[in-house]
Amino acid sequence: MSGLRRQGREKALQLLMSLEGARANGEASSEKVSADFWDASGGSPSLRRFTNELFFGAAKVQAELDPVIIPALKNWRIERLSPVDRNLL
């Protein structure tokens, strides 16, 4: 089970990065990003369920998280964080 969870966390981060790219291109649908991702990469039903739970949960509250992260940044602006770092946080 831990292998599934590790893979799910990795894939959820990949999905969040894909969503960020889609938003930059004006295509902000998390459902489309998820469907395209799974069409290209496949995965077991349990992996998809766990990953999508993480991805859609994070995508839903992403805008609410920046105000929580910003006070913890010392001498940094959130815009300076790499997309990977911001999505991990």
Summary of the structure (lengths in Angstrom):
residues: 89
radius of gyration: 13.8
end to end distance: 24.0
largest distance: 43.0
contacts: 211
relative contact order: 0.15
helix: 81%
strand: 0%
